[in-house]
Amino acid sequence: MKDGMFVFDAAVHCQDFSDTQIKKGQDGRRVRILRDQLTGFINLTGRRGPPPEVETFSNPDLDWGNKMLFENADTDMACACSVPLFAHWRAGLGPVELSHALVESNPQRIVLTGGVDPVYQGLDFALQEMERQVTELGAVSMKFYQYQSRGCSWRADDRDIAYPLWEKAIELGIKMVQFHKGFPLELGPVEAFRPNDLQYAAADFPELNFGIHHLGDPYVDETISIASRFENMYLILPLWFNQYYLQPHKMLHRLGDALLYVGSDRICYGSEAFIWPHVQTYIDTVATMQFPDELQDNYGYPEITREMRENILGKSFARGLGIDLEVKKRELGLV
């Protein structure tokens, strides 16, 4: 815990950027390009933030990963979040099996977010795989990457392709589905990742929560505006914390708008570990951050209170997943 506040990291990844992950028939170019881009961004953000440590972020050692989260940081729980991007990766950019291995290494503290693609894998297979990931692997949520390659994409408001997924999620007891929105991780059109398609889905399935990662960057204003109108939409902040050290003023504006229009009870901390493994710095940032008087006076941003910090650090994500934090605290011996 951080100063008595429960810390629940919504976005921890086990990703394999080695050449063994290159899909059969692919030349591996996109795997290597993304690996180089991430390494470069780590080095860039390391100038102002945590020192870069890039040698272990790909397919990390499980003991090392637990140490980064629970010994070197005040993390209490984490979500191993799969990334179902299959176009160039043999088992997906963030393979479910790797995420499950991390969960198995510390099942009291780590939960699993699985992932499928109803177009790339086929709807029937995706529905079966959702059930397998929940019943056999214990997944508590699902994450979706909606563009695989040209001609292979889908929308969350598609009644034939997407709505069966949301119906299946409810049937399986899943409380939250999550989406990569914003910047594409391969050579796809950025407009394919606008958040607009979530509106009808959220309206038609009010019993299901919809988590949006990365504030939909570069569609930040749209994402915040949409989330402000749907009480079952949650903003999950991985990448925001990493960008903060490079562009603090710009990131404070984004957080200020999110707090002003959506509220802290639907904003969730996520570190993006293990790409950025020094997560304590991000926890400390949430625990101490305050808007300068100038931003509060000129833009109406609220003062960041302890209640807001508690929500962002852990309560909001736990609520979105349907996890009772008081019960979890007792299980972990924190009360």
C-alpha positions as CSV (number, residue, x, y, z in Angstrom):
1,M,0.0,0.0,0.0
2,K,1.0,3.6,-0.5
3,D,0.5,5.7,2.6
4,G,-2.5,3.4,3.4
5,M,-3.9,3.6,-0.1
6,F,-4.5,0.3,-2.0
7,V,-2.6,0.1,-5.3
8,F,-4.1,-2.0,-8.1
9,D,-2.1,-1.8,-11.3
10,A,-4.5,-2.2,-14.2
11,A,-2.0,-2.8,-17.0
12,V,0.9,-5.2,-16.6
13,H,2.1,-7.0,-19.7
14,C,4.0,-10.1,-20.5
15,Q,5.1,-9.6,-24.1
16,D,7.6,-11.6,-26.2
17,F,9.4,-9.6,-28.8
18,S,11.9,-12.3,-29.6
19,D,12.2,-13.7,-33.1
20,T,10.5,-16.9,-31.9
21,Q,7.2,-14.8,-31.8
22,I,7.4,-14.0,-35.5
23,K,4.3,-15.5,-37.2
24,K,5.0,-18.2,-39.8
25,G,5.1,-16.6,-43.3
26,Q,5.9,-13.2,-41.9
27,D,9.3,-11.5,-42.3
28,G,9.3,-10.2,-38.8
29,R,9.7,-6.6,-39.8
30,R,6.8,-5.3,-37.7
31,V,7.9,-7.3,-34.6
32,R,11.3,-5.7,-34.8
33,I,10.1,-2.2,-35.6
34,L,7.8,-2.2,-32.6
35,R,10.5,-3.6,-30.4
36,D,12.9,-0.8,-31.5
37,Q,10.2,1.9,-31.1
38,L,9.5,0.8,-27.5
39,T,13.2,0.7,-26.7
40,G,13.6,4.2,-28.1
41,F,10.7,5.5,-26.2
42,I,12.0,3.9,-23.0
43,N,15.3,5.7,-23.5
44,L,13.5,9.0,-24.3
45,T,11.3,8.9,-21.2
46,G,14.3,7.8,-19.1
47,R,15.8,11.2,-19.6
48,R,13.3,12.7,-17.1
49,G,11.8,9.8,-15.4
50,P,12.9,6.4,-14.2
51,P,16.1,5.0,-15.6
52,P,15.6,2.7,-18.6
53,E,16.0,-1.0,-18.0
54,V,15.2,-2.6,-21.4
55,E,16.9,-5.9,-21.2
56,T,14.1,-7.7,-19.3
57,F,10.9,-6.1,-20.5
58,S,10.4,-8.7,-23.2
59,N,9.0,-12.1,-21.9
60,P,10.2,-11.1,-18.4
61,D,11.4,-13.6,-15.8
62,L,8.5,-14.2,-13.4
63,D,10.5,-13.8,-10.2
64,W,11.9,-10.5,-11.6
65,G,8.4,-9.4,-12.5
66,N,7.0,-10.0,-9.0
67,K,10.0,-8.3,-7.5
68,M,9.4,-5.2,-9.7
69,L,5.8,-5.0,-8.7
70,F,5.6,-6.2,-5.1
71,E,9.1,-5.7,-3.5
72,N,10.4,-2.7,-5.4
73,A,7.1,-1.0,-5.5
74,D,4.0,-0.5,-3.3
75,T,1.7,-2.4,-5.7
76,D,-0.9,-4.6,-3.8
77,M,-2.6,-6.2,-6.9
78,A,-1.9,-6.2,-10.6
79,C,-3.8,-7.2,-13.7
80,A,-1.8,-9.3,-16.3
81,C,-3.3,-7.8,-19.4
82,S,-3.1,-9.7,-22.6
83,V,-2.8,-7.9,-26.0
84,P,-4.7,-9.9,-28.7
85,L,-2.8,-8.5,-31.7
86,F,-2.2,-11.5,-34.0
87,A,-1.4,-10.2,-37.5
88,H,2.4,-10.4,-37.1
89,W,2.7,-12.3,-33.8
90,R,2.5,-16.1,-33.5
91,A,0.6,-16.1,-30.2
92,G,-0.4,-12.4,-30.0
93,L,1.6,-9.4,-29.0
94,G,0.8,-10.1,-25.3
95,P,0.1,-13.9,-25.3
96,V,-2.6,-15.1,-22.9
97,E,-0.5,-18.0,-21.8
98,L,2.4,-15.7,-20.8
99,S,-0.1,-13.5,-18.8
100,H,-1.5,-16.6,-17.2
101,A,1.9,-17.8,-16.2
102,L,2.4,-14.5,-14.4
103,V,-0.9,-14.9,-12.6
104,E,0.0,-18.5,-11.6
105,S,3.3,-17.2,-10.0
106,N,1.3,-15.0,-7.6
107,P,-2.4,-15.8,-7.8
108,Q,-3.4,-13.9,-4.6
109,R,-2.2,-10.6,-6.1
110,I,-2.4,-10.9,-9.9
111,V,-5.6,-11.4,-12.0
112,L,-5.9,-12.1,-15.7
113,T,-7.3,-10.2,-18.5
114,G,-7.6,-12.4,-21.6
115,G,-8.2,-11.5,-25.2
116,V,-9.7,-12.7,-28.4
117,D,-10.5,-11.3,-31.9
118,P,-13.9,-12.3,-33.4
119,V,-12.9,-11.4,-37.0
120,Y,-9.3,-12.7,-37.2
121,Q,-10.1,-15.9,-35.2
122,G,-13.7,-16.2,-36.2
123,L,-16.7,-15.4,-33.9
124,D,-17.4,-19.0,-32.9
125,F,-13.8,-19.7,-32.0
126,A,-13.5,-16.3,-30.1
127,L,-16.6,-17.2,-28.0
128,Q,-15.2,-20.6,-27.2
129,E,-11.9,-19.1,-26.4
130,M,-13.5,-16.5,-24.1
131,E,-15.1,-19.4,-22.2
132,R,-11.9,-21.3,-22.0
133,Q,-9.9,-18.4,-20.7
134,V,-12.5,-17.7,-18.0
135,T,-13.2,-21.3,-16.9
136,E,-9.7,-22.8,-17.3
137,L,-7.4,-19.8,-16.8
138,G,-9.5,-17.7,-14.5
139,A,-9.7,-14.6,-16.6
140,V,-11.8,-11.8,-14.9
141,S,-11.8,-9.5,-17.9
142,M,-11.2,-9.4,-21.7
143,K,-9.2,-6.9,-23.7
144,F,-9.7,-6.3,-27.4
145,Y,-7.5,-4.9,-30.2
146,Q,-9.9,-4.2,-33.0
147,Y,-7.7,-3.9,-36.1
148,Q,-5.4,-6.7,-37.1
149,S,-4.6,-5.8,-40.8
150,R,-6.2,-4.2,-43.8
151,G,-9.7,-5.7,-44.2
152,C,-9.6,-7.4,-40.8
153,S,-11.2,-5.1,-38.3
154,W,-14.4,-4.7,-36.3
155,R,-16.5,-2.3,-34.2
156,A,-17.7,-2.6,-30.7
157,D,-21.2,-1.6,-31.8
158,D,-21.5,-4.3,-34.5
159,R,-24.6,-6.3,-33.6
160,D,-23.5,-9.4,-35.5
161,I,-19.8,-9.5,-34.6
162,A,-19.4,-7.6,-31.3
163,Y,-22.7,-8.0,-29.4
164,P,-22.3,-11.8,-29.1
165,L,-19.0,-11.1,-27.2
166,W,-20.7,-8.8,-24.8
167,E,-23.5,-11.3,-24.2
168,K,-20.9,-14.0,-23.6
169,A,-19.0,-11.8,-21.2
170,I,-22.2,-11.2,-19.1
171,E,-23.0,-14.9,-19.2
172,L,-19.4,-15.7,-17.9
173,G,-19.7,-13.2,-15.1
174,I,-17.3,-10.7,-16.6
175,K,-17.9,-7.2,-15.3
176,M,-15.5,-5.3,-17.5
177,V,-14.3,-5.5,-21.1
178,Q,-11.3,-3.4,-22.2
179,F,-10.1,-1.8,-25.4
180,H,-6.8,-0.6,-26.9
181,K,-7.8,2.8,-28.3
182,G,-5.7,5.4,-30.0
183,F,-2.2,4.8,-31.5
184,P,-2.0,1.6,-33.6
185,L,0.8,-0.8,-32.7
186,E,1.3,-1.8,-36.4
187,L,0.9,-0.2,-39.8
188,G,-2.8,0.4,-39.5
189,P,-4.9,3.6,-39.8
190,V,-5.2,5.5,-36.5
191,E,-8.9,6.3,-37.2
192,A,-9.6,2.6,-36.7
193,F,-8.9,3.2,-33.0
194,R,-11.3,6.1,-32.3
195,P,-13.5,5.4,-29.3
196,N,-16.8,6.3,-31.0
197,D,-17.9,2.7,-31.5
198,L,-18.1,2.2,-27.8
199,Q,-21.1,4.5,-27.3
200,Y,-23.9,2.2,-28.5
201,A,-22.3,-0.8,-26.9
202,A,-22.1,0.9,-23.6
203,A,-25.7,2.1,-24.0
204,D,-27.0,-1.3,-25.0
205,F,-25.1,-3.2,-22.3
206,P,-25.4,-1.0,-19.1
207,E,-24.6,-4.0,-16.9
208,L,-21.1,-4.3,-18.5
209,N,-18.2,-1.9,-17.9
210,F,-16.1,-0.7,-20.8
211,G,-12.5,0.2,-20.1
212,I,-10.6,2.5,-22.5
213,H,-6.8,2.4,-22.4
214,H,-4.4,5.3,-23.2
215,L,-7.1,7.9,-23.1
216,G,-7.6,7.1,-26.7
217,D,-4.6,9.2,-27.6
218,P,-4.7,11.1,-30.0
219,Y,-8.5,11.2,-29.6
220,V,-8.2,12.3,-26.0
221,D,-10.9,15.0,-26.1
222,E,-13.4,12.6,-27.8
223,T,-12.6,9.8,-25.3
224,I,-13.1,12.0,-22.3
225,S,-16.3,13.5,-23.7
226,I,-17.7,10.0,-24.5
227,A,-16.8,8.6,-21.1
228,S,-18.4,11.6,-19.4
229,R,-21.8,10.5,-20.7
230,F,-21.7,6.8,-19.9
231,E,-21.4,5.7,-16.3
232,N,-20.1,2.3,-17.3
233,M,-17.0,3.7,-19.1
234,Y,-13.7,3.7,-17.3
235,L,-10.5,5.5,-18.3
236,I,-7.4,3.4,-17.8
237,L,-4.2,5.4,-17.8
238,P,-1.2,3.3,-19.0
239,L,1.2,5.5,-21.1
240,W,-0.1,8.7,-19.5
241,F,2.2,8.1,-16.6
242,N,5.1,7.4,-18.9
243,Q,4.5,10.5,-21.1
244,Y,4.1,12.7,-18.0
245,Y,7.9,12.8,-17.4
246,L,8.4,13.9,-21.0
247,Q,5.5,16.3,-21.3
248,P,4.2,17.1,-17.8
249,H,2.2,20.2,-18.7
250,K,0.3,18.4,-21.5
251,M,-0.4,15.4,-19.4
252,L,-1.7,17.5,-16.5
253,H,-4.2,19.1,-18.8
254,R,-5.4,15.6,-19.9
255,L,-5.8,14.4,-16.3
256,G,-7.5,17.6,-15.3
257,D,-10.1,17.3,-18.0
258,A,-10.6,13.6,-17.1
259,L,-11.1,14.5,-13.5
260,L,-13.4,17.4,-14.3
261,Y,-15.7,15.6,-16.7
262,V,-15.5,11.9,-15.8
263,G,-14.4,11.9,-12.2
264,S,-11.8,10.0,-10.2
265,D,-14.2,7.1,-9.5
266,R,-13.8,6.0,-13.2
267,I,-10.1,6.7,-13.7
268,C,-7.6,3.8,-13.2
269,Y,-3.9,3.7,-12.6
270,G,-1.9,1.4,-14.9
271,S,1.9,1.3,-15.2
272,E,2.4,-0.5,-18.5
273,A,5.0,-2.7,-16.8
274,F,7.1,-4.4,-17.7
275,I,7.9,-2.2,-20.7
276,W,8.5,0.5,-18.0
277,P,9.5,-1.6,-14.9
278,H,10.2,1.1,-12.4
279,V,6.6,1.4,-11.3
280,Q,7.2,2.9,-7.8
281,T,7.9,6.3,-9.5
282,Y,4.4,6.2,-11.1
283,I,2.8,5.3,-7.8
284,D,4.6,8.2,-6.1
285,T,3.5,10.5,-8.8
286,V,-0.2,9.8,-8.2
287,A,0.3,10.0,-4.4
288,T,1.9,13.4,-4.5
289,M,0.7,15.1,-7.7
290,Q,-1.2,18.4,-7.5
291,F,-2.3,20.9,-10.2
292,P,-0.5,24.2,-10.1
293,D,-2.6,27.1,-8.9
294,E,-2.5,28.5,-12.5
295,L,-4.2,25.4,-13.9
296,Q,-6.8,25.3,-11.2
297,D,-7.6,29.0,-11.7
298,N,-7.5,29.2,-15.5
299,Y,-9.0,25.8,-16.3
300,G,-11.2,24.9,-13.3
301,Y,-9.3,21.7,-12.5
302,P,-10.1,20.4,-9.0
303,E,-7.7,20.1,-6.2
304,I,-6.5,16.5,-6.1
305,T,-7.7,15.0,-2.8
306,R,-6.8,11.8,-1.0
307,E,-10.2,10.4,-2.0
308,M,-9.3,11.0,-5.7
309,R,-5.9,9.4,-5.2
310,E,-7.4,6.3,-3.6
311,N,-9.8,6.0,-6.5
312,I,-7.2,6.3,-9.2
313,L,-4.6,4.1,-7.5
314,G,-6.9,1.1,-6.9
315,K,-10.6,1.6,-6.0
316,S,-11.8,2.5,-9.4
317,F,-10.4,-0.5,-11.3
318,A,-11.4,-2.9,-8.5
319,R,-15.0,-1.5,-8.7
320,G,-15.0,-1.8,-12.5
321,L,-13.9,-5.5,-12.2
322,G,-16.4,-6.2,-9.4
323,I,-13.7,-7.0,-6.9
324,D,-14.4,-6.2,-3.2
325,L,-11.3,-4.5,-2.0
326,E,-12.2,-4.9,1.7
327,V,-12.3,-8.7,1.2
328,K,-9.1,-8.6,-0.8
329,K,-7.3,-6.6,1.9
330,R,-8.2,-9.2,4.5
331,E,-7.0,-12.0,2.2
332,L,-3.7,-10.2,1.9
333,G,-3.4,-9.4,5.6
334,L,-3.5,-5.7,5.0
335,V,-6.1,-5.0,7.7
